[in-house]
Amino acid sequence: MSFSSKLLITFLVCGGGVTLLRILPFLILKKCCLPKWMVEFLQFVPIVIMTTLWFGSLFTARQGHLPKVDWQYLTATLPTLLVAYFTKSLMWIVVTGVASVALLRLI
């Protein structure tokens, strides 16, 4: 087997594995119902993921020092929080955050 065939087989196996891992939960959940408490818990997952990404970008850790605040991201947070409060739409929150950071980088 040549190098390119090994690489192709690796891509196919990895791609199939990732696809299976992403599709299998939908197929399983399509046939069964989750308890109400589980559905309520899962509604918080997008918010937790977005908060984790935001918090990781907002502060820069340095060993031996307090975390440094990234003022550009902090400034972009203000319009994003306003849009989040009024629309409660994850899509508009992300669009506002990305647009705010892009505008601040142009300035």
N, CA and C atoms as a LAMMPS dump frame, in Angstrom:
ITEM: TIMESTEP
0
ITEM: NUMBER OF ATOMS
321
ITEM: BOX BOUNDS ff ff ff
-5.0000000000000000e+02 5.0000000000000000e+02
-5.0000000000000000e+02 5.0000000000000000e+02
-5.0000000000000000e+02 5.0000000000000000e+02
ITEM: ATOMS id mol type element x y z
1 1 1 N 0.842 -1.176 0
2 1 2 C 0 0 0
3 1 3 C 0.889 1.242 0
4 2 1 N 0.611 2.167 -0.886
5 2 2 C 1.432 3.373 -0.958
6 2 3 C 0.973 4.396 0.084
7 3 1 N 1.771 5.429 0.188
8 3 2 C 1.474 6.454 1.186
9 3 3 C 0.12 7.109 0.916
10 4 1 N -0.185 7.401 -0.337
11 4 2 C -1.436 8.08 -0.648
12 4 3 C -2.645 7.197 -0.353
13 5 1 N -2.544 5.868 -0.563
14 5 2 C -3.689 5.007 -0.229
15 5 3 C -3.878 4.924 1.282
16 6 1 N -2.791 4.9 2.049
17 6 2 C -2.921 4.892 3.516
18 6 3 C -3.589 6.179 3.986
19 7 1 N -3.199 7.272 3.376
20 7 2 C -3.769 8.555 3.743
21 7 3 C -5.256 8.606 3.387
22 8 1 N -5.613 8.111 2.231
23 8 2 C -7.011 8.088 1.818
24 8 3 C -7.843 7.211 2.745
25 9 1 N -7.335 6.036 3.1
26 9 2 C -8.047 5.135 4.015
27 9 3 C -8.206 5.793 5.382
28 10 1 N -7.164 6.472 5.844
29 10 2 C -7.23 7.173 7.131
30 10 3 C -8.313 8.246 7.114
31 11 1 N -8.347 9.043 6.039
32 11 2 C -9.381 10.075 5.926
33 11 3 C -10.775 9.47 5.888
34 12 1 N -10.949 8.395 5.152
35 12 2 C -12.265 7.767 5.046
36 12 3 C -12.723 7.185 6.382
37 13 1 N -11.816 6.502 7.08
38 13 2 C -12.172 5.915 8.374
39 13 3 C -12.475 7.008 9.399
40 14 1 N -11.639 8.033 9.455
41 14 2 C -11.866 9.127 10.399
42 14 3 C -13.148 9.887 10.057
43 15 1 N -13.357 10.16 8.784
44 15 2 C -14.58 10.846 8.367
45 15 3 C -15.819 10.031 8.676
46 16 1 N -15.749 8.714 8.438
47 16 2 C -16.882 7.849 8.768
48 16 3 C -17.137 7.81 10.259
49 17 1 N -16.077 7.76 11.051
50 17 2 C -16.237 7.744 12.508
51 17 3 C -16.856 9.024 13.033
52 18 1 N -16.384 10.16 12.55
53 18 2 C -16.93 11.449 12.992
54 18 3 C -18.389 11.571 12.556
55 19 1 N -18.684 11.182 11.319
56 19 2 C -20.062 11.249 10.831
57 19 3 C -20.972 10.361 11.667
58 20 1 N -20.512 9.16 11.959
59 20 2 C -21.311 8.233 12.76
60 20 3 C -21.57 8.797 14.161
61 21 1 N -20.528 9.384 14.763
62 21 2 C -20.689 9.946 16.107
63 21 3 C -21.635 11.145 16.131
64 22 1 N -21.756 11.858 15.023
65 22 2 C -22.652 13.015 14.988
66 22 3 C -24.071 12.643 14.599
67 23 1 N -24.232 11.599 13.82
68 23 2 C -25.564 11.202 13.347
69 23 3 C -26.22 10.195 14.282
70 24 1 N -25.448 9.326 14.886
71 24 2 C -25.996 8.273 15.748
72 24 3 C -26.877 8.808 16.883
73 25 1 N -26.48 9.862 17.597
74 25 2 C -27.374 10.372 18.652
75 25 3 C -28.736 10.819 18.114
76 26 1 N -28.766 11.429 16.938
77 26 2 C -30.045 11.847 16.361
78 26 3 C -30.914 10.641 16.028
79 27 1 N -30.297 9.604 15.495
80 27 2 C -31.062 8.404 15.16
81 27 3 C -31.611 7.725 16.408
82 28 1 N -30.815 7.685 17.469
83 28 2 C -31.262 7.058 18.712
84 28 3 C -32.367 7.881 19.362
85 29 1 N -32.179 9.215 19.423
86 29 2 C -33.166 10.075 20.079
87 29 3 C -34.456 10.198 19.277
88 30 1 N -34.397 9.893 17.983
89 30 2 C -35.593 9.942 17.157
90 30 3 C -36.581 8.847 17.557
91 31 1 N -36.051 7.727 18.05
92 31 2 C -36.887 6.582 18.386
93 31 3 C -37.334 6.565 19.842
94 32 1 N -36.681 7.328 20.696
95 32 2 C -37.07 7.326 22.109
96 32 3 C -37.255 8.759 22.604
97 33 1 N -37.931 8.89 23.71
98 33 2 C -38.197 10.204 24.296
99 33 3 C -37.318 10.405 25.529
100 34 1 N -36.834 11.617 25.665
101 34 2 C -36.042 11.964 26.841
102 34 3 C -36.967 12.436 27.954
103 35 1 N -36.554 12.233 29.204
104 35 2 C -37.346 12.779 30.311
105 35 3 C -37.347 14.306 30.267
106 36 1 N -38.364 14.878 30.862
107 36 2 C -38.525 16.333 30.838
108 36 3 C -37.33 17.047 31.46
109 37 1 N -36.791 16.508 32.554
110 37 2 C -35.657 17.158 33.215
111 37 3 C -34.426 17.165 32.314
112 38 1 N -34.27 16.129 31.481
113 38 2 C -33.127 16.062 30.57
114 38 3 C -33.265 17.096 29.449
115 39 1 N -34.474 17.253 28.931
116 39 2 C -34.717 18.243 27.878
117 39 3 C -34.464 19.643 28.417
118 40 1 N -34.919 19.923 29.629
119 40 2 C -34.687 21.233 30.239
120 40 3 C -33.195 21.477 30.466
121 41 1 N -32.481 20.438 30.873
122 41 2 C -31.035 20.564 31.077
123 41 3 C -30.326 20.846 29.756
124 42 1 N -30.701 20.157 28.703
125 42 2 C -30.033 20.31 27.411
126 42 3 C -30.3 21.662 26.758
127 43 1 N -31.339 22.366 27.203
128 43 2 C -31.601 23.696 26.654
129 43 3 C -30.512 24.692 27.037
130 44 1 N -29.763 24.418 28.094
131 44 2 C -28.705 25.324 28.541
132 44 3 C -27.372 25.089 27.841
133 45 1 N -27.251 24.004 27.094
134 45 2 C -25.963 23.653 26.481
135 45 3 C -25.448 24.744 25.537
136 46 1 N -26.247 25.298 24.597
137 46 2 C -25.695 26.355 23.737
138 46 3 C -25.228 27.574 24.52
139 47 1 N -25.962 27.945 25.565
140 47 2 C -25.582 29.102 26.367
141 47 3 C -24.257 28.841 27.085
142 48 1 N -24.103 27.655 27.616
143 48 2 C -22.867 27.308 28.329
144 48 3 C -21.676 27.301 27.378
145 49 1 N -21.862 26.756 26.189
146 49 2 C -20.771 26.715 25.21
147 49 3 C -20.374 28.126 24.804
148 50 1 N -21.355 28.974 24.5
149 50 2 C -21.042 30.347 24.1
150 50 3 C -20.374 31.124 25.242
151 51 1 N -20.839 30.922 26.466
152 51 2 C -20.238 31.609 27.605
153 51 3 C -18.793 31.162 27.819
154 52 1 N -18.546 29.885 27.659
155 52 2 C -17.188 29.362 27.816
156 52 3 C -16.257 29.943 26.759
157 53 1 N -16.715 29.992 25.513
158 53 2 C -15.896 30.574 24.445
159 53 3 C -15.65 32.06 24.691
160 54 1 N -16.681 32.766 25.133
161 54 2 C -16.547 34.195 25.393
162 54 3 C -15.579 34.452 26.541
163 55 1 N -15.751 33.706 27.63
164 55 2 C -14.907 33.92 28.808
165 55 3 C -13.448 33.588 28.498
166 56 1 N -13.223 32.543 27.698
167 56 2 C -11.849 32.184 27.322
168 56 3 C -11.192 33.249 26.466
169 57 1 N -11.983 33.964 25.658
170 57 2 C -11.428 35.026 24.812
171 57 3 C -11.276 36.341 25.564
172 58 1 N -12.097 36.54 26.564
173 58 2 C -12.1 37.808 27.286
174 58 3 C -10.863 37.983 28.158
175 59 1 N -10.357 36.908 28.714
176 59 2 C -9.198 36.973 29.606
177 59 3 C -8.028 36.187 29.023
178 60 1 N -6.833 36.733 29.19
179 60 2 C -5.611 36.062 28.774
180 60 3 C -4.826 35.708 30.027
181 61 1 N -4.594 34.42 30.214
182 61 2 C -3.887 33.968 31.418
183 61 3 C -2.381 34.046 31.197
184 62 1 N -1.691 34.494 32.241
185 62 2 C -0.232 34.512 32.25
186 62 3 C 0.219 33.924 33.571
187 63 1 N 1.181 33.037 33.487
188 63 2 C 1.645 32.368 34.693
189 63 3 C 2.304 33.363 35.633
190 64 1 N 1.851 33.336 36.886
191 64 2 C 2.418 34.21 37.894
192 64 3 C 1.775 35.589 37.95
193 65 1 N 0.795 35.86 37.095
194 65 2 C 0.121 37.158 37.063
195 65 3 C -1.389 36.946 37.059
196 66 1 N -2.092 38.011 37.372
197 66 2 C -3.544 37.968 37.247
198 66 3 C -3.919 37.93 35.767
199 67 1 N -5.079 37.387 35.432
200 67 2 C -5.491 37.377 34.017
201 67 3 C -5.61 38.796 33.459
202 68 1 N -5.209 38.95 32.214
203 68 2 C -5.259 40.248 31.552
204 68 3 C -6.562 40.335 30.753
205 69 1 N -7.261 41.453 30.877
206 69 2 C -8.523 41.653 30.169
207 69 3 C -8.236 42.126 28.745
208 70 1 N -8.88 41.51 27.77
209 70 2 C -8.782 41.96 26.387
210 70 3 C -9.878 43.01 26.174
211 71 1 N -9.485 44.268 26.125
212 71 2 C -10.451 45.364 26.094
213 71 3 C -11.261 45.383 24.808
214 72 1 N -10.679 44.881 23.732
215 72 2 C -11.414 44.836 22.47
216 72 3 C -12.627 43.91 22.592
217 73 1 N -12.425 42.746 23.165
218 73 2 C -13.533 41.81 23.349
219 73 3 C -14.522 42.315 24.401
220 74 1 N -14.012 42.972 25.422
221 74 2 C -14.903 43.518 26.447
222 74 3 C -15.803 44.602 25.853
223 75 1 N -15.236 45.442 24.989
224 75 2 C -16.023 46.482 24.326
225 75 3 C -17.06 45.872 23.389
226 76 1 N -16.682 44.808 22.683
227 76 2 C -17.618 44.144 21.773
228 76 3 C -18.711 43.405 22.535
229 77 1 N -18.484 43.142 23.795
230 77 2 C -19.469 42.438 24.614
231 77 3 C -20.709 43.293 24.875
232 78 1 N -20.541 44.602 24.996
233 78 2 C -21.666 45.478 25.345
234 78 3 C -22.8 45.42 24.316
235 79 1 N -22.557 45.652 23.016
236 79 2 C -23.678 45.537 22.074
237 79 3 C -24.205 44.104 21.964
238 80 1 N -23.327 43.149 22.152
239 80 2 C -23.75 41.751 22.078
240 80 3 C -24.7 41.409 23.211
241 81 1 N -24.418 41.896 24.41
242 81 2 C -25.322 41.657 25.539
243 81 3 C -26.673 42.342 25.344
244 82 1 N -26.662 43.535 24.743
245 82 2 C -27.929 44.213 24.456
246 82 3 C -28.775 43.406 23.47
247 83 1 N -28.141 42.911 22.411
248 83 2 C -28.866 42.092 21.433
249 83 3 C -29.35 40.802 22.09
250 84 1 N -28.539 40.224 22.954
251 84 2 C -28.94 38.998 23.65
252 84 3 C -30.154 39.248 24.535
253 85 1 N -30.173 40.37 25.206
254 85 2 C -31.288 40.677 26.103
255 85 3 C -32.589 40.874 25.333
256 86 1 N -32.515 41.587 24.211
257 86 2 C -33.734 41.933 23.484
258 86 3 C -34.199 40.842 22.521
259 87 1 N -33.28 40.116 21.883
260 87 2 C -33.714 39.131 20.885
261 87 3 C -33.769 37.714 21.425
262 88 1 N -32.866 37.375 22.337
263 88 2 C -32.754 36.011 22.858
264 88 3 C -32.583 34.986 21.731
265 89 1 N -31.903 35.411 20.679
266 89 2 C -31.642 34.557 19.52
267 89 3 C -30.14 34.318 19.419
268 90 1 N -29.734 33.064 19.479
269 90 2 C -28.311 32.74 19.449
270 90 3 C -27.663 33.206 18.151
271 91 1 N -28.397 33.119 17.042
272 91 2 C -27.836 33.545 15.761
273 91 3 C -27.512 35.039 15.779
274 92 1 N -28.432 35.869 16.268
275 92 2 C -28.188 37.301 16.288
276 92 3 C -27.124 37.694 17.301
277 93 1 N -27.023 36.937 18.361
278 93 2 C -25.964 37.187 19.343
279 93 3 C -24.602 36.971 18.707
280 94 1 N -24.449 35.862 18.007
281 94 2 C -23.167 35.552 17.363
282 94 3 C -22.851 36.573 16.268
283 95 1 N -23.842 36.911 15.445
284 95 2 C -23.624 37.882 14.366
285 95 3 C -23.21 39.234 14.946
286 96 1 N -23.872 39.67 15.997
287 96 2 C -23.531 40.951 16.62
288 96 3 C -22.127 40.921 17.209
289 97 1 N -21.781 39.83 17.88
290 97 2 C -20.444 39.719 18.46
291 97 3 C -19.35 39.742 17.405
292 98 1 N -19.535 38.985 16.343
293 98 2 C -18.531 38.94 15.271
294 98 3 C -18.429 40.3 14.584
295 99 1 N -19.573 40.923 14.301
296 99 2 C -19.56 42.238 13.645
297 99 3 C -18.918 43.29 14.549
298 100 1 N -19.181 43.232 15.833
299 100 2 C -18.595 44.204 16.77
300 100 3 C -17.074 44.079 16.808
301 101 1 N -16.587 42.849 16.885
302 101 2 C -15.134 42.648 16.903
303 101 3 C -14.521 43.089 15.581
304 102 1 N -15.205 42.794 14.46
305 102 2 C -14.672 43.204 13.155
306 102 3 C -14.6 44.724 13.046
307 103 1 N -15.628 45.416 13.508
308 103 2 C -15.618 46.883 13.462
309 103 3 C -14.536 47.458 14.376
310 104 1 N -14.364 46.874 15.538
311 104 2 C -13.327 47.366 16.457
312 104 3 C -11.925 47.134 15.891
313 105 1 N -11.739 46.064 15.148
314 105 2 C -10.426 45.808 14.553
315 105 3 C -10.137 46.756 13.403
316 106 1 N -11.186 47.261 12.759
317 106 2 C -10.994 48.243 11.677
318 106 3 C -10.603 49.606 12.217
319 107 1 N -11.038 49.902 13.436
320 107 2 C -10.784 51.225 14.033
321 107 3 C -9.344 51.338 14.478
